[in-house]
């Protein structure tokens, strides 16, 4: 664990959030600093959970999909690619 100087923050709260903060202080007995720290942790965890792993990201963005083609395409993709390019550009 690295040791660093704590970051000090200054936040402006509207009346509704100031009331919520006061209620949280009274009901939990936590300090404002501890409430802010926990709030950051909760939001961070929610944000990271929504991101998913590499597979989920690729799938969600449409990078991973499905298609149709010959069952042995992975074995002979070069032949197929050559045929497609040959048909498009002529054999050179």
N, CA, C and O atoms as a MOPAC input file, in Angstrom:
PM7 MOZYME 1SCF
protein

 N      0.84500 1    -1.17500 1     0.00000 1
 C      0.00000 1     0.00000 1     0.00000 1
 C      0.88600 1     1.23100 1     0.00000 1
 O      1.82000 1     1.32500 1     0.79600 1
 N      0.60400 1     2.16600 1    -0.87500 1
 C      1.40800 1     3.38100 1    -0.93400 1
 C      0.85000 1     4.41100 1     0.03600 1
 O     -0.35700 1     4.49600 1     0.25700 1
 N      1.74300 1     5.17500 1     0.59700 1
 C      1.30700 1     6.24500 1     1.47700 1
 C      1.40800 1     7.54900 1     0.71700 1
 O      2.41900 1     7.83200 1     0.07400 1
 N      0.36600 1     8.32900 1     0.79400 1
 C      0.36100 1     9.62300 1     0.12900 1
 C     -0.40400 1    10.60800 1     0.99000 1
 O     -1.10600 1    10.23400 1     1.92900 1
 N     -0.25200 1    11.84600 1     0.65400 1
 C     -0.95700 1    12.89000 1     1.37900 1
 C     -2.43800 1    12.82800 1     1.02100 1
 O     -2.78000 1    12.79400 1    -0.16100 1
 N     -3.31400 1    12.81500 1     2.00900 1
 C     -4.74800 1    12.77900 1     1.70400 1
 C     -5.15300 1    13.99600 1     0.87100 1
 O     -4.60600 1    15.08600 1     1.04100 1
 N     -6.11000 1    13.79800 1    -0.02500 1
 C     -6.63000 1    14.88400 1    -0.84500 1
 C     -7.77600 1    15.54800 1    -0.12400 1
 O     -8.70500 1    14.88600 1     0.33800 1
 N     -7.70700 1    16.83100 1    -0.03200 1
 C     -8.76000 1    17.59900 1     0.62400 1
 C     -9.73800 1    18.06300 1    -0.45200 1
 O     -9.32700 1    18.51000 1    -1.52300 1
 N    -11.03600 1    17.95400 1    -0.16000 1
 C    -12.03400 1    18.41600 1    -1.11800 1
 C    -12.93600 1    19.45900 1    -0.47300 1
 O    -13.10900 1    19.50000 1     0.74500 1
 N    -13.50200 1    20.29700 1    -1.32800 1
 C    -14.45900 1    21.30800 1    -0.90300 1
 C    -15.64000 1    21.18100 1    -1.84500 1
 O    -15.47800 1    21.34200 1    -3.05500 1
 N    -16.81700 1    20.90000 1    -1.32600 1
 C    -17.97500 1    20.66700 1    -2.19200 1
 C    -19.13200 1    21.57200 1    -1.79900 1
 O    -19.37000 1    21.82500 1    -0.61800 1
 N    -19.83600 1    22.04900 1    -2.79700 1
 C    -21.05000 1    22.82200 1    -2.56500 1
 C    -22.24100 1    21.87900 1    -2.71900 1
 O    -22.37500 1    21.18900 1    -3.73000 1
 N    -23.09600 1    21.85800 1    -1.71100 1
 C    -24.26400 1    20.98800 1    -1.73200 1
 C    -25.53200 1    21.82700 1    -1.75800 1
 O    -25.63600 1    22.83700 1    -1.06200 1
 N    -26.49500 1    21.39800 1    -2.56600 1
 C    -27.78600 1    22.06700 1    -2.52700 1
 C    -28.46900 1    21.67000 1    -1.21400 1
 O    -27.98200 1    20.80900 1    -0.48200 1
 N    -29.58400 1    22.30300 1    -0.93700 1
 C    -30.27800 1    22.09000 1     0.33600 1
 C    -30.68200 1    20.63300 1     0.54600 1
 O    -30.57200 1    20.10100 1     1.65100 1
 N    -31.14900 1    19.99900 1    -0.52100 1
 C    -31.59400 1    18.61200 1    -0.42000 1
 C    -30.43500 1    17.68600 1    -0.03800 1
 O    -30.57600 1    16.84300 1     0.84800 1
 N    -29.31300 1    17.84200 1    -0.69600 1
 C    -28.17100 1    16.97900 1    -0.39600 1
 C    -27.56300 1    17.31100 1     0.97000 1
 O    -27.07900 1    16.41700 1     1.66400 1
 N    -27.58400 1    18.56800 1     1.35400 1
 C    -27.08500 1    18.93700 1     2.68200 1
 C    -27.93900 1    18.27300 1     3.76000 1
 O    -27.41900 1    17.81400 1     4.77700 1
 N    -29.25600 1    18.22500 1     3.53000 1
 C    -30.15500 1    17.56400 1     4.48700 1
 C    -29.87500 1    16.06400 1     4.54200 1
 O    -29.86200 1    15.46300 1     5.61600 1
 N    -29.65200 1    15.47100 1     3.37000 1
 C    -29.33700 1    14.03800 1     3.32700 1
 C    -28.03500 1    13.75000 1     4.06100 1
 O    -27.92500 1    12.76500 1     4.79100 1
 N    -27.05300 1    14.61700 1     3.86100 1
 C    -25.76600 1    14.43800 1     4.54300 1
 C    -25.94500 1    14.50900 1     6.05300 1
 O    -25.39200 1    13.68300 1     6.78000 1
 N    -26.69400 1    15.46500 1     6.52400 1
 C    -26.94300 1    15.59100 1     7.96800 1
 C    -27.66600 1    14.36200 1     8.50600 1
 O    -27.34100 1    13.87100 1     9.58700 1
 N    -28.64000 1    13.86800 1     7.75700 1
 C    -29.36400 1    12.67600 1     8.18300 1
 C    -28.41800 1    11.48500 1     8.25400 1
 O    -28.47300 1    10.70000 1     9.20100 1
 N    -27.54000 1    11.34800 1     7.24300 1
 C    -26.57200 1    10.25200 1     7.26100 1
 C    -25.61300 1    10.36500 1     8.44200 1
 O    -25.28600 1     9.36000 1     9.07300 1
 N    -25.16600 1    11.56400 1     8.74000 1
 C    -24.26300 1    11.76300 1     9.88900 1
 C    -24.94300 1    11.31900 1    11.18100 1
 O    -24.35000 1    10.60900 1    11.99300 1
 N    -26.19800 1    11.74600 1    11.36200 1
 C    -26.91700 1    11.40600 1    12.60300 1
 C    -27.24000 1     9.91600 1    12.68100 1
 O    -27.07200 1     9.29100 1    13.72800 1
 N    -27.70300 1     9.35700 1    11.57200 1
 C    -28.17200 1     7.97500 1    11.63500 1
 C    -27.04700 1     6.94900 1    11.63500 1
 O    -27.21400 1     5.84200 1    12.14700 1
 N    -25.90300 1     7.31100 1    11.06300 1
 C    -24.79500 1     6.34800 1    11.00500 1
 C    -23.69100 1     6.64000 1    12.01500 1
 O    -22.91600 1     5.75300 1    12.37300 1
 N    -23.62400 1     7.88600 1    12.47100 1
 C    -22.53500 1     8.26900 1    13.36200 1
 C    -21.20800 1     8.45400 1    12.63400 1
 O    -20.16200 1     8.59600 1    13.26700 1
 N    -21.25400 1     8.45300 1    11.31100 1
 C    -20.03600 1     8.61500 1    10.52100 1
 C    -19.71200 1    10.08200 1    10.32000 1
 O    -20.58900 1    10.94300 1    10.38900 1
 N    -18.44800 1    10.35200 1    10.07400 1
 C    -18.02700 1    11.71800 1     9.76600 1
 C    -18.33500 1    12.01900 1     8.30200 1
 O    -18.58400 1    11.11400 1     7.50500 1
 N    -18.31400 1    13.30900 1     7.96500 1
 C    -18.52700 1    13.70500 1     6.57800 1
 C    -17.48100 1    13.04000 1     5.68800 1
 O    -17.80400 1    12.56100 1     4.60100 1
 N    -16.23300 1    13.01000 1     6.14100 1
 C    -15.16500 1    12.38600 1     5.35200 1
 C    -15.45500 1    10.91700 1     5.07800 1
 O    -15.26400 1    10.44400 1     3.95700 1
 N    -15.91100 1    10.19900 1     6.08600 1
 C    -16.19300 1     8.77500 1     5.91100 1
 C    -17.38600 1     8.56600 1     4.98200 1
 O    -17.38200 1     7.63700 1     4.17400 1
 N    -18.39700 1     9.40700 1     5.08500 1
 C    -19.55700 1     9.30700 1     4.19900 1
 C    -19.13600 1     9.55100 1     2.74900 1
 O    -19.56100 1     8.82500 1     1.85000 1
 N    -18.31200 1    10.55800 1     2.52000 1
 C    -17.83700 1    10.85700 1     1.16100 1
 C    -16.99200 1     9.70000 1     0.63500 1
 O    -17.15400 1     9.29100 1    -0.51400 1
 N    -16.09600 1     9.17200 1     1.46000 1
 C    -15.25500 1     8.04700 1     1.03900 1
 C    -16.10200 1     6.85000 1     0.63900 1
 O    -15.86000 1     6.23000 1    -0.39600 1
 N    -17.09700 1     6.52500 1     1.45900 1
 C    -17.95600 1     5.38000 1     1.14800 1
 C    -18.78600 1     5.63100 1    -0.10400 1
 O    -18.99500 1     4.72600 1    -0.91300 1
 N    -19.25600 1     6.86000 1    -0.25700 1
 C    -20.01200 1     7.20800 1    -1.45800 1
 C    -19.16500 1     7.04200 1    -2.71300 1
 O    -19.64300 1     6.52700 1    -3.72400 1
 N    -17.92800 1     7.47300 1    -2.65200 1
 C    -17.01300 1     7.31300 1    -3.78700 1
 C    -16.80400 1     5.83200 1    -4.07900 1
 O    -16.82800 1     5.41400 1    -5.23700 1
 N    -16.59800 1     5.03800 1    -3.02900 1
 C    -16.39100 1     3.59500 1    -3.22500 1
 C    -17.60300 1     2.93700 1    -3.87600 1
 O    -17.45100 1     2.09900 1    -4.76500 1
 N    -18.80200 1     3.31000 1    -3.44200 1
 C    -20.02200 1     2.72400 1    -4.00800 1
 C    -20.15100 1     3.09000 1    -5.48000 1
 O    -20.41900 1     2.22100 1    -6.30900 1
 N    -19.96400 1     4.36300 1    -5.81600 1
 C    -20.07300 1     4.78900 1    -7.21000 1
 C    -18.99400 1     4.16200 1    -8.07300 1
 O    -19.24700 1     3.78600 1    -9.21700 1
 N    -17.79900 1     4.04800 1    -7.53200 1
 C    -16.70100 1     3.42700 1    -8.27800 1
 C    -17.03000 1     1.96700 1    -8.57700 1
 O    -16.86000 1     1.50900 1    -9.70700 1
 N    -17.50000 1     1.23800 1    -7.56600 1
 C    -17.85200 1    -0.17000 1    -7.75400 1
 C    -18.97000 1    -0.33600 1    -8.78100 1
 O    -18.91200 1    -1.23600 1    -9.61800 1
 N    -19.98900 1     0.52800 1    -8.72200 1
 C    -21.08100 1     0.47000 1    -9.68800 1
 C    -20.55600 1     0.72000 1   -11.09500 1
 O    -20.94900 1     0.03700 1   -12.04000 1
 N    -19.67400 1     1.69400 1   -11.23000 1
 C    -19.11300 1     2.03800 1   -12.53200 1
 C    -18.28900 1     0.89600 1   -13.09600 1
 O    -18.39200 1     0.58200 1   -14.28200 1
 N    -17.48400 1     0.28100 1   -12.26900 1
 C    -16.62800 1    -0.80500 1   -12.72700 1
 C    -17.43100 1    -2.05500 1   -13.04400 1
 O    -17.09800 1    -2.79100 1   -13.97400 1
 N    -18.47600 1    -2.29700 1   -12.28400 1
 C    -19.30500 1    -3.47800 1   -12.52200 1
 C    -19.99200 1    -3.39000 1   -13.87100 1
 O    -20.18200 1    -4.40700 1   -14.53700 1
 N    -20.36300 1    -2.19600 1   -14.27700 1
 C    -21.01800 1    -2.01200 1   -15.55700 1
 C    -20.08900 1    -2.13200 1   -16.74200 1
 O    -20.54600 1    -2.28000 1   -17.87500 1
 N    -18.82000 1    -2.07400 1   -16.50500 1
 C    -17.86000 1    -2.10300 1   -17.60100 1
 C    -17.62600 1    -3.51800 1   -18.10200 1
 O    -17.49900 1    -3.72700 1   -19.30900 1
 N    -17.56800 1    -4.47300 1   -17.22100 1
 C    -17.36000 1    -5.86000 1   -17.61100 1
 C    -15.93100 1    -6.13500 1   -18.04300 1
 O    -15.08300 1    -5.24300 1   -18.08900 1
 N    -15.69700 1    -7.38100 1   -18.35400 1
 C    -14.38900 1    -7.79000 1   -18.82300 1
 C    -14.24600 1    -7.53400 1   -20.31200 1
 O    -15.14300 1    -6.98000 1   -20.94600 1
 N    -13.13100 1    -7.93500 1   -20.85400 1
 C    -12.84000 1    -7.69600 1   -22.26600 1
 C    -13.91400 1    -8.30000 1   -23.16900 1
 O    -14.37700 1    -7.64600 1   -24.10500 1
 N    -14.31200 1    -9.54000 1   -22.89500 1
 C    -15.32400 1   -10.18400 1   -23.73200 1
 C    -16.63100 1    -9.40300 1   -23.71300 1
 O    -17.22500 1    -9.16300 1   -24.76400 1
 N    -17.08500 1    -9.00200 1   -22.51700 1
 C    -18.34300 1    -8.27600 1   -22.39700 1
 C    -18.28100 1    -6.94000 1   -23.13100 1
 O    -19.24700 1    -6.53900 1   -23.78000 1
 N    -17.15600 1    -6.25900 1   -23.02800 1
 C    -17.00500 1    -4.96600 1   -23.71200 1
 C    -17.05800 1    -5.15900 1   -25.22400 1
 O    -17.76300 1    -4.42800 1   -25.91900 1
 N    -16.32400 1    -6.12900 1   -25.72900 1
 C    -16.30700 1    -6.37900 1   -27.16800 1
 C    -17.68000 1    -6.80200 1   -27.68000 1
 O    -18.10600 1    -6.38900 1   -28.75800 1
 N    -18.35700 1    -7.62000 1   -26.90600 1
 C    -19.68500 1    -8.06700 1   -27.30300 1
 C    -20.68000 1    -6.90800 1   -27.27800 1
 O    -21.47600 1    -6.75500 1   -28.20500 1
 N    -20.64000 1    -6.09800 1   -26.23100 1
 C    -21.56400 1    -4.97600 1   -26.08000 1
 C    -21.37000 1    -3.92500 1   -27.16700 1
 O    -22.34300 1    -3.31400 1   -27.61100 1
 N    -20.14200 1    -3.70600 1   -27.60000 1
 C    -19.86300 1    -2.69300 1   -28.61500 1
 C    -20.07200 1    -3.20500 1   -30.03000 1
 O    -19.91000 1    -2.45400 1   -30.99200 1
 N    -20.42800 1    -4.46800 1   -30.16300 1
 C    -20.68000 1    -5.01400 1   -31.48500 1
 C    -19.43900 1    -5.53300 1   -32.18000 1
 O    -19.49900 1    -5.93500 1   -33.34100 1
 N    -18.32000 1    -5.52800 1   -31.48600 1
 C    -17.08300 1    -6.02100 1   -32.08200 1
 C    -17.14200 1    -7.53000 1   -32.26800 1
 O    -16.60300 1    -8.06700 1   -33.23600 1
 N    -17.79500 1    -8.20600 1   -31.34000 1
 C    -17.98300 1    -9.65300 1   -31.43800 1
 C    -19.41000 1    -9.88600 1   -31.90900 1
 O    -20.36000 1    -9.36000 1   -31.32900 1
 N    -19.54800 1   -10.65500 1   -32.93600 1
 C    -20.87800 1   -10.94400 1   -33.45700 1
 C    -20.89800 1   -12.34100 1   -34.02000 1
 O    -20.04400 1   -13.17000 1   -33.70500 1
 N    -21.86600 1   -12.58800 1   -34.84100 1
 C    -21.94600 1   -13.88900 1   -35.48300 1
 C    -22.20000 1   -13.67200 1   -36.95900 1
 O    -22.65200 1   -12.60800 1   -37.38100 1
 N    -21.90900 1   -14.67600 1   -37.71600 1
 C    -22.10800 1   -14.59000 1   -39.14800 1
 C    -22.32100 1   -15.97400 1   -39.72000 1
 O    -22.35500 1   -16.97400 1   -39.00200 1
 N    -22.46100 1   -16.00200 1   -41.02100 1
 C    -22.67200 1   -17.27000 1   -41.69500 1
 C    -21.51400 1   -17.51800 1   -42.64600 1
 O    -20.92500 1   -16.57900 1   -43.18000 1
 N    -21.19900 1   -18.75900 1   -42.84800 1
 C    -20.14000 1   -19.12300 1   -43.75800 1
 C    -19.85300 1   -20.60200 1   -43.66500 1
 O    -20.49100 1   -21.32100 1   -42.89600 1
 N    -18.89500 1   -21.05500 1   -44.44700 1
 C    -18.54700 1   -22.47700 1   -44.41600 1
 C    -18.06400 1   -22.90100 1   -43.03300 1
 O    -17.42000 1   -22.12700 1   -42.32600 1
 N    -18.37400 1   -24.11500 1   -42.66400 1
 C    -17.98000 1   -24.63300 1   -41.35300 1
 C    -16.47900 1   -24.76300 1   -41.18400 1
 O    -15.97700 1   -24.75200 1   -40.06000 1
 N    -15.75200 1   -24.88800 1   -42.29600 1
 C    -14.29800 1   -25.05000 1   -42.21600 1
 C    -13.55200 1   -23.75500 1   -42.57600 1
 O    -12.38100 1   -23.78500 1   -42.95600 1
 N    -14.24500 1   -22.63100 1   -42.45000 1
 C    -13.65300 1   -21.35500 1   -42.84500 1
 C    -12.37100 1   -21.03700 1   -42.08700 1
 O    -11.45000 1   -20.45200 1   -42.65700 1
 N    -12.29800 1   -21.40400 1   -40.83800 1
 C    -11.08900 1   -21.10800 1   -40.06600 1
 C     -9.87600 1   -21.86100 1   -40.60200 1
 O     -8.73700 1   -21.44400 1   -40.39200 1
 N    -10.12400 1   -22.96400 1   -41.29300 1
 C     -9.02300 1   -23.76300 1   -41.83700 1
 C     -8.61400 1   -23.31000 1   -43.23900 1
 O     -7.46500 1   -23.48400 1   -43.64600 1
 N     -9.56600 1   -22.72800 1   -43.97100 1
 C     -9.24100 1   -22.36800 1   -45.35300 1
 C     -9.62300 1   -20.93100 1   -45.69200 1
 O    -10.01100 1   -20.62900 1   -46.82000 1
 N     -9.50600 1   -20.03800 1   -44.68800 1
 C     -9.87800 1   -18.64900 1   -44.90500 1
 C     -9.03600 1   -17.96700 1   -45.98100 1
 O     -9.52500 1   -17.06900 1   -46.66700 1
 N     -7.76600 1   -18.38400 1   -46.13900 1
 C     -6.91000 1   -17.75900 1   -47.15600 1
 C     -7.43900 1   -18.03300 1   -48.56100 1
 O     -7.41100 1   -17.15500 1   -49.42400 1
 N     -7.91500 1   -19.23900 1   -48.78300 1
 C     -8.50000 1   -19.57300 1   -50.08700 1
 C     -9.72800 1   -18.71600 1   -50.36400 1
 O     -9.89100 1   -18.17500 1   -51.45800 1
 N    -10.58400 1   -18.60100 1   -49.36200 1
 C    -11.80800 1   -17.80900 1   -49.51200 1
 C    -11.46900 1   -16.33400 1   -49.76900 1
 O    -12.05300 1   -15.70100 1   -50.64900 1
 N    -10.52400 1   -15.80100 1   -48.99600 1
 C    -10.12900 1   -14.40800 1   -49.14800 1
 C     -9.53200 1   -14.16600 1   -50.53400 1
 O     -9.83200 1   -13.15600 1   -51.17000 1
 N     -8.69800 1   -15.07800 1   -50.99700 1
 C     -8.10800 1   -14.95000 1   -52.33600 1
 C     -9.19300 1   -14.95300 1   -53.40500 1
 O     -9.13500 1   -14.17200 1   -54.35500 1
 N    -10.17500 1   -15.82200 1   -53.25200 1
 C    -11.26300 1   -15.90000 1   -54.23100 1
 C    -12.06900 1   -14.60500 1   -54.24300 1
 O    -12.41200 1   -14.10400 1   -55.31300 1
 N    -12.37200 1   -14.06400 1   -53.08000 1
 C    -13.15500 1   -12.82300 1   -52.99100 1
 C    -12.37000 1   -11.66400 1   -53.59900 1
 O    -12.90800 1   -10.90000 1   -54.40000 1
 N    -11.10500 1   -11.53500 1   -53.22100 1
 C    -10.27600 1   -10.45200 1   -53.75900 1
 C    -10.04800 1   -10.61700 1   -55.25200 1
 O    -10.02500 1    -9.63200 1   -55.99100 1
 N     -9.87700 1   -11.86700 1   -55.70500 1
 C     -9.72100 1   -12.12400 1   -57.12600 1
 C    -10.94400 1   -11.71000 1   -57.91100 1
 O    -10.83100 1   -11.13500 1   -58.99400 1
 N    -12.10600 1   -11.99800 1   -57.37100 1
 C    -13.35000 1   -11.62900 1   -58.04200 1
 C    -13.53000 1   -10.11600 1   -58.07900 1
 O    -14.09000 1    -9.57900 1   -59.03500 1
 N    -13.06800 1    -9.44200 1   -57.06500 1
 C    -13.23000 1    -8.00000 1   -56.98300 1
 C    -12.20500 1    -7.27400 1   -57.84200 1
 O    -12.55800 1    -6.34600 1   -58.57000 1
 N    -10.94200 1    -7.68100 1   -57.76900 1
 C     -9.85300 1    -6.95500 1   -58.41300 1
 C     -9.22600 1    -7.67900 1   -59.59300 1
 O     -8.34400 1    -7.13600 1   -60.25700 1
 N     -9.66600 1    -8.88000 1   -59.85500 1
 C     -9.04300 1    -9.67300 1   -60.92000 1
 C     -7.76600 1   -10.30100 1   -60.41200 1
 O     -7.13800 1    -9.76700 1   -59.49700 1
 N     -7.38600 1   -11.37500 1   -60.96000 1
 C     -6.17000 1   -12.06700 1   -60.51300 1
 C     -4.96400 1   -11.33700 1   -61.06600 1
 O     -4.88300 1   -11.09400 1   -62.26900 1
 N     -4.03700 1   -10.99100 1   -60.21200 1
 C     -2.84600 1   -10.23800 1   -60.63400 1
 C     -1.63600 1   -11.09700 1   -60.58900 1
 O     -0.54000 1   -10.63600 1   -60.90900 1

